[in-house]
Amino acid sequence: MACKKESNLLGIWFATESTIQNAMIRVHHGDLEDLRKTHAASVRTAQAITVH
């Protein structure tokens, strides 16, 4: 455990993982936006069905 703290393993791991994920989000932004819109439409449909 001390080695993890001394080497800042978790901080480095988090920073690296965040960099990778942010890059992937940028690359796939259009696809993710399409999914967001599809999900929002599905939620609206479900709400319309369950309200009545």
MOCORGI-V794536 format. One record per residue. N is the residue number from 1. RES is the residue in three letters. OMEGA is omega in degrees with one decimal (NA if undefined). Layout:
n:N res:RES omega:OMEGA
n:N res:RES omega:OMEGA
This chain:
n:1 res:MET omega:180.0
n:2 res:ALA omega:179.8
n:3 res:CYS omega:178.8
n:4 res:LYS omega:-179.0
n:5 res:LYS omega:-178.5
n:6 res:GLU omega:-177.6
n:7 res:SER omega:-177.0
n:8 res:ASN omega:-177.3
n:9 res:LEU omega:-176.2
n:10 res:LEU omega:178.3
n:11 res:GLY omega:179.1
n:12 res:ILE omega:179.7
n:13 res:TRP omega:-179.9
n:14 res:PHE omega:-179.1
n:15 res:ALA omega:180.0
n:16 res:THR omega:-179.9
n:17 res:GLU omega:178.9
n:18 res:SER omega:178.7
n:19 res:THR omega:179.4
n:20 res:ILE omega:-177.5
n:21 res:GLN omega:178.9
n:22 res:ASN omega:176.9
n:23 res:ALA omega:179.7
n:24 res:MET omega:177.3
n:25 res:ILE omega:178.2
n:26 res:ARG omega:-178.5
n:27 res:VAL omega:-173.7
n:28 res:HIS omega:-175.9
n:29 res:HIS omega:-179.1
n:30 res:GLY omega:178.5
n:31 res:ASP omega:179.9
n:32 res:LEU omega:177.6
n:33 res:GLU omega:176.1
n:34 res:ASP omega:178.4
n:35 res:LEU omega:178.8
n:36 res:ARG omega:180.0
n:37 res:LYS omega:178.3
n:38 res:THR omega:179.1
n:39 res:HIS omega:-180.0
n:40 res:ALA omega:178.4
n:41 res:ALA omega:178.2
n:42 res:SER omega:178.9
n:43 res:VAL omega:178.3
n:44 res:ARG omega:178.6
n:45 res:THR omega:179.6
n:46 res:ALA omega:179.0
n:47 res:GLN omega:-179.9
n:48 res:ALA omega:-179.8
n:49 res:ILE omega:-173.9
n:50 res:THR omega:-179.9
n:51 res:VAL omega:-174.9
n:52 res:HIS omega:NA
